[in-house]
Amino acid sequence: MKFIPRAPTLEALESRFGARYKWMALLTVAFGSVAAVLSTTSFNVAIPTLMREFGLGQDKIQWAITGFMAAMTVSMLPTPWLLDRFGFRRCFLGIVLLLAGASVAGSMASNFSFLVFTRILQGAAAGMLQPFGMLTVMRTFPPEIQGRATGILSFSIVLAPAVAPTLGGVLLDQFGWEAIFLINLPMCVIASVAALYLMPPPHELKSAPFDWLGVALLGLTALVSVEGVSNLNENGVQSWWTLLFFAGTLIPMGWFIRHATRAEHPIVRLELFADRAFSIGILVSLAYGFGIYASTYLIPVFLQNALGFSATVAGLALLPAGITLAVMLPVAGHMADRYPPRLLTMGGLGLFCLSFLLLAFKGSGISYFELVGVTVLGRFGLAMILPSLTLATLRGMKPHQLGQSSMVISYTRQIGGVFGVAISAVFLEWRAAMHGAGEAAASSAYAETFLLLAAAFAVALLATSGMKSKQKD
C-alpha cells in the first residue's frame, strides 16, 4: 500500500542517526510496551465499578485480570519463532494493531463475557510485546551499558503507568468504565508511526519448525492451574475438582519435560536450568511476579473498598509511588552496571516485603500520608529489582541462549502473576467470609492478604541470597 512508507535499511538508519539510533529503537519498542502495561495498570481502578455494574464478587471479577494474564503468559512462547518467521517490524506493527483493536472492542462490551474476551485479546497482544524490549537491549547494546539500557526501558514503561491510576480514576469518574479501555490508544498510535519509520526490514526470514506440542503443553499447564486456583474458594482445597485440576497441571508439565528432552527444537531447552543463577532467578521471578501483580490488583481495591476512597482519590494516593518508581529506575539501572545485581535485587525485595508488613500491621487504620509513604517505600524497592533481577539471571548465560532464557524469565514472572491475582482474590474472599461482616472484619481480611504477599517476597529474598553471578558477584 502506497501510504505505508518503505522500511529503511539498518545501514541507512545508523548512517542517519549514528549512535543515537539504538536508543531511538529502544524507545520505539518502549512505546508499545507502555501501551501493553497501561492495559493492566489502569484496569485495576475500575474493578469496584465493574463489580457493581455486572453484579460480581471478587472471585469472578478477577477473571478479567487472570484471563488477561493467562493469555499474556501463553502468547509469549511463540514470539521468538514469529520474529524469525515474519521479522521484527511486521510482528511489532501487527501486535500493536491487535492491542488497539481489542481495546476499542472492550470499550463497547455490553456483557461481562465479551469484556473478558477482549481482555484475553489484549493480554495476548501484551504478552507478545513483552519480550521485544529485552531482546532489543541484549541484541543492540554492549554488555557494559545493558544495565543503563534496561533502566531506561523500565523507566519508559513505568512512566505512563505511574499516572495511570490517577488518570484512570479521573476517566472512570467522568466518563465511566468504558474509557479505561481507551487509555492506551495514544501509545499504540505513537508506537505504530515510529515503527514505520525507524524499524528496518529483516535481513533474512527463517522457516524453522515450530514446537506446537511444547507450546500447547505449557499453555495447558498455565490455563488448567489458573482455573484450579480460581475455583479454590468455590470447590474447597480438598475437593475432587481441586485434586483433578492439580493433576491436570502436573500431567502436561511432566509430558513437556519428557518432550523437551527428545525434541530437536523444543520451545524451552532444559539445559538452561543447569546454570545455578538462572535456576534461582526463575524461582525469584515466580515469587516476584506473584507479589507484584497481586499488589497491583489489591491496593486499589483496598483503597476504595476498605478505606472508602473514590477512584480519583485512590489514584492520587498511588501517584507519588509511581513517580518514585519512574525516577529511580534509570539510577538503579546505572547501579546494576557497577554493583552486583544480586545484592541490589535482595535489597529491593527486602524493601518490598517491609512495605507489605507495614500495610498488614496498620490495616484500615492507616492514614492517608502513611499510605503514601508505604507505597513509595515499596516502589523504591521495585526500582532496585527491575533492572537487577534480569541481569543477575542472564549474566552467566551463553549468547545463543539469551533469546530463549529471556522468554522463560518473562513466562515464569507472568505465571507467578496469574497465581498472585487468583490466589490473593480467592484468599481475600475466603478470609472475609471467615471474619464475617463489618469494617473490622474487612480490615482483618486485607491485613492477612498483605501478609501473604509479604511472605512471597520473603521467599524470593531467601532464594536470591543463593544466587551467584559468574561474572560480577
N, C-alpha and C positions, 0 to 999 in steps of 0.2 A: 504494500500500500504506500502511495507516494507521500502521505502525510506523516509516516513514520520515518525518522531520519536513519540513514545508513549507519551501522555501527562503526565507529572509528577504530583503527587498529591500535594495539597496545603501544607499538613504536611511536605512532603519531601522538598519542596521549602523553607518553613520557617525554617526548620531544617538546611538546607544547607547555606542559606544566612542570617538568623536571621532578625534583624530589618531593614537591607538593602532591604529586598525583596519588601516591599510596595513601596519604591522609584523606584526600578527596574521595577515593574509592571506599575507604573505611566509613566515612560519614554518609555516603550514599547508601551503603548497606545498613548503617545505623538508623536511617530514617525509616526503612522497612521494619527494622526490629522495634522501633518506637511504636509504630502502628500496631504491631502484634502485642506488645506489652500493654498498651492502652486498652486493648480488648479485654484484658484480665483485670487490671487495677481499677478502672473506672466502673466496671460492672458491680463490684462488691458493694458500692454505696447504694445501689438500687435494690439490694436483697430484701430489706424490710418492706419496701413499697411493692415489690413483686409478690411477696408472701401475702400481703393484703389483697392485691389485685386478683390473684389466682386462687386464693384461699388455701395456701400450702403451709406445711410445717418445715422445720429445719431439715428433717431427714429427706424431704422431697425437693426442696428448693436447691439443695446442694448439687442436684443432678445437672443443673445449668452450668455449674462450675466443674464438677468432676467429669461431665461429658466433654466439656471444652478441653480439659487437661488430658483426658484419656486419648482423645483424637490428636492432641498436640504431641503426646508421647509416641504413639504408634507411627504418626506421619514423619517423624524424624528418621526412621530407619531407612527408607528408600532414598533419602536426599543425596547421599554420595553417588549412588547409581544414576539418579536423574541428572545430576551435574555432568557426569561423564557422557550421558546419552544425548542431552539437549543443550548443554552449555550453561555457563553461569548467567549470562544475560537473559536468555529466554526463560530459564527457570525462575529467576528473580521477578521478572515482569509478570509472568503468568501467576505466580503465587500472590503477589501484591494485588493483582486484579481480582483474584478469588477472594481475598480477605475483604476488599472493598465491596464486592457484590454480596457476600454473606452479611456484612454489616448493614447494608441498605435493606436486605430482606428481613433481618431481625427487627429492624425498627418498625416493620409493618406486620409483625406477628399478632394474630388475634387469639391464639391459644397457647398454652404452655408447651405442648408437644412440639409445635412448629418452632417456638422460641428455642427449645433445646436443640432442635435440628440445625438451626442457624448457628448456634453456639458451637456445635460439633464441626461445622464447616469453618468457622472462624478458628477453632482450635487446630484443625488440620493445616490451614494456611500458616498459622503461627508456629506450629511445630516444624514445618518445612523451612521456614525462615530462620529458625533459631541457630542452626549450625553455620549459617553464612558468615556471621561476624567473626567467630574464632578461626574459621577456615581462611578468611581474609587476613587475619593477624598472622597466623602461622605460615601462610604462603608468601606474604608480601613483605613482612618486616623482619629485620635481622634479630637474632636472639637477645642482643644487648638492649633493645628498646621494646621488646614484646610486652613487658610489664606496663610501660607507659601507654602503648597502643591499646592494651586491654583496659587500662584505666580510662582512657578517652572513650573507648567503645562503651564501657559500662556507664560512664558519665552521660553520654548522649542518650543511652537507653533509659536511664532513670530520671533525666532532667524533666521530660514531659510527664511521666508518671508521678513526679514529685508534686505536681499541681493537679494531677488527675482527680484525686478525691475531692479537692476544693471545687474544681471546675465541674466535675460530675455532679456534686451536690447542688451547685447553682443551677445547672441544666435540669436536674431532676425536679427541683422545687419550682422552677419556672415553666418548664415545657413537658414534664412527665418522663417516665422511664424510657420512652421511645428514643429520646435524644441521646441516651447513653450509648446506643449502638452506633451513632453517627460521629462520635467524638474523634475517631481515628481517621476519618476520611481526608483531612488536610495532609496528614503524614503520608497516606497512600499516594496522593497526587504528587507530592514533592519527590517521594522515592521513585515513582514511575518516570517522571520527567528527567530526574538526574540520571537514572539508569540508561535512558535512551541516549544520552549524550556522553556519558562517562564510562560505560561498560563496553569493553571490546568484544568482538566475536571470539569464539573458541578457536584455538589453533587446530585441533582435531577432535572429532567426536568418537567415542568408543561404544561398542555394542556388546560388552561382556554379558554373560548370562546373569540374570537376576535371581537372587535366592528367595523365591516366592515362599518356599516352605519355612525358611528361617524367619521371615517377616511375619508369616501367619502364626507361627508358634509363639513368638514373642508378643505379638499383638493380642493373641488369645489369652496368654498369661496375664497381661495387663488388664484386659476387659473383664475377665472372669473374677480376678481378685478384687477389682473395684466394685463389681456387682455384689460380691460376697460381703465386703466391708460395709457397703452402703445399706445392706439389709440386716446388719447385726442387731439393730435396735428392734426391728420387727420380728426376726426369727429367733433371736437369742444365741448366745455363744455356743451352747451345747446342743443345738437343734441339728436334725439330719440335713436340713438345707445348708446350714453353715459348714458342716463337715463335707458336704458334696462340693460346695464352692471351693473349699480348701484343697480338696483332692483335684478339682478342676484346674487349680493353679499349679500344683506340683507336677501333674502329668505332662502338660505341654512344655513346662520348663525342663523336666528331665529328658523329654523327647528332643528338645532343641540342643541340649548338651551332647546327646548322642549324635545328632545330625551334624553339629559343628565339628566334631572330631573326625567325621568321614567326608564331608563335602569339600569340594575343591575350592569353591569361592563362598564360604559362609558369610552371612551378614555381619557376624562378630566372630573373630578368631580368638579361641580360648587361650592361646599363648600370651595374649596381652596381660592376663592375670598372673603370669609368672613374675612380673615386676611388683615388688612389695609396696612401693609407694603408690603405684596405680591401684592395686587391690584395696589398700586402706583408703585411698582417695575416693574410690567408688562407694565404700561404706559411709564415709563422711558426707559425700554428695547425697546419698539416700536420706540420712538423718537431717542434713541441712535443708533439702527440698521439703521434707515433712514439716519442719518447723517454720520455714519462711512462708510457704503457701498457706499453711493453716493460720498463721498470724495475720497474713494479709486478708484472709477471709473473716477471722474472728474479731479483730479490733474494731472495724467499722460497725459490725453488728453489736458489739459490746457498748460502743459509744451511744448508739441510738436506742437499743432495747433496754439496756441496764441503767445507763446514765441519763436517758431521756433527751439527748441532743437531737436537733434537727439534722437533716442530711448536710446542709450548708455548714453548720457549726462543727459537725463531726469531721468534715473535710478540712476546715480551718485548723482544727486541733492537730491534724496529721501533717499540715503543710511544713512547719519547721523541721520535722523529721525528714521529710522528703528533700528539702533544701540542703540539710546537713549531709545526707547521703550523696547528693549530686556534687556538692563542693568537695567532699573528702575523697571521692573515687580517683581523680587524677593524682592526688597526693599519695594514696595507697598504692596505685599502680607504679609510681616512681619508687616508692619504698620497696616494692616487690622485686625491682631490678637491683637493689642494693643490699637487701637483708634476706635471710632465709624465709621463703614463703610459708614454710611450716609454722614458724613461730608467729608470724602475722595472722595466719589462719586460727591458731589457738587463741590468740588474744581477742580476735573478733568474735569467736564462738563463746568465749567467756563473758564478754560484754552482753551478747545477745541473751545468753542464759540468765544473767543477772537481771536484765530488764524484765523478763517474764516472772522471775521470782518476786520482783517488786510489785508487778501488777497483781500477782496472786495474793501477796501479803496485804496490799491496800484494798483490793476489791472495789466495790461500788462506793467506798468512802474516799476514793482518790479525788483530789482537787483537780481543777482544770489545768493549772500550771504544773502540778506534779505529773499529770498525764503527759503533757508536752515534754517535760524533762525525761521521763522514762522512755518515750518513743524515740527521742533524739539519741539517747544512750544506745538503744537497740540498733538504730540505723548507723550510728558511728561504728559499731561492731560489724555490721553488714558491709560497710565500705572497706573494712580491712579484709573481709573474707573474699569478696567477689574476684579481684584480680589474682589473689594469692593461691586460692584453692586449686584453680585450673593449672597454674604454673607448677605448683608443688606436685600435682598428679601427673603432669605430662613431661616434666623436665627430664626424666630418665628414659623416655620412650625413644625408639629409633624413628628416623624421618618417615619411613614408609608406613609406620604405624599411627602417625598423628591423625590422619583423617578418621579412621575407624575409632580410635580411642577418644577423640573429641566427641564423636557421636554417642559413644557409650556413656560418657560423663553426662551429657545433656539428657539422654534417655533415662539414666538412673535418677537424676535430680527430679525429672518430671514424674517418674514412678513414685518417688517419695512425696512429691507434691499432691498427687492424686490420693495417696493414702492419707496424707496430712489433712486435707479438706474433708474427706469422707469420714475418717476416724474422729476428728475433732467435732464435726457436726453431730455424729451419732453419739459420741461421748457426752457432749453438752446436753443433747436431748435426754439422754439416759439419766444424767445427774440431776437435771431439772425435774424430771419425773420422780426421782427418788426423794428430793428435798421438798416437793410439793409447791403450792402456790405462795406468792408473796415476794416482796423485794429482797428480803434476806436470803430466801431460798435461791432466787435467781443469782444473787451475788456469789453465793457459795458454789453454784454450778459453774459460773465463769471462772472463779478462782481455781477450782480443781482442774479445769481445762487448761488454764495458763500454766499450772504446774506440770501438766502433761507435756506441753511444749518446752518448758524448761528442761525436762528430763531428756527430750530428744536432742537438744543442743548439748547437754552434758555427755550423752553417749558419743556424739560427734567429737567433742573436745577430747575425751579419753582416747578415741581411735586416732585422732590426729597426733597425739603425743608419741605414737609408734611409727609415724611416717618419717622416713629418712630419705631426703633427696640425694641422688648420686653425685650431684654437681655442687650444690651450694649449702648443704646442711651437714 
